[in-house]
């Protein structure tokens, strides 16, 4: 019989405003220490030089992390012209310089080439694996890092810098970027500069949202310290299902919920008939998406898929 995990059984999401210079792993460790929670993980890594929204999952919420990581992220990124760094951010060594400075009109004209699904080569200093090793380990050892381009999705890029700001500081600008999973902002800064005939690196990055989480949910680690082991009963802890607000729900009876909780499938037809009745009153979303959340009243029972005529559990929640 396996040993029981030490710590408190706390289930839900915290949205941490990650401070500058701290790793995402260090944030998770801090949350575990402050809260005493038995199980903690994060939904989407932020580099130490980045700040902003870092969703942290506790307990059963860790089962929904992949859904959060797949969600859209919103960033504010600072780009500094004239130097290329080996890390593509302000932490690295200068490897190239340029006196060329693009105008704001030139930047605007270049941005559409970086929206939609594009091919992007990750930075040399990244966690991407090359022949079983992390790229950053190879780069730090001065070994060749051969990274292939891969498809990423950038939904939109907005130029935030005004003409007056550009005149006052022609060496940098700010962009607002909405992007999907796996998109490297550092690589975007690098590639945008190269397209404009110069070099640049990312000199600041703040994540404004990650999936369903944004600044309105955020709490600092200092504020969390004041909550401490009372976290489970505080309003800063968001429910597990908060991460699944964007997928449709299926309403189950208690008997159906028990079957799913035991890993057994549930017949789809009775649920559909209840959904159809509720839909006539404007209360329900019809099934058909890849993943649904199965609910028993206000309780999240499981993440499920519909296969043939059955509702089958993907991740069962022990709430």
Buried (B, 14 or more C-beta within 10 A) or exposed (E): EEEEEEBBEBBBBBBBBBBEEBEBEBBBEBBBEBBBBBBBBBBBEBBBBBBBBBBBBBBBBBBBBBBBBEBBBBBBBBBBBBBBBBBBBBBBEEEEEBEEBBEBEEBEEBBEEBBEEBEBBBBBBBEBEBEEEBBBBBBEEEEEBEBEEEEBBBBEBEBEBEEEBBEEEBEBBBBBBBBBBBBBBBBBBBBBBEBBEBBBBBBBBBBBBBBBBBBEBBBEBEEBEEBEEEBBEBEBBBBBBBBBEEBBBBBBBEEBBBBBBEEEBBEBEEBBEBBEEEEEEEEBBEBEEEBBBBBBEEBBBBBBEBEEEBBBBEBBBEB
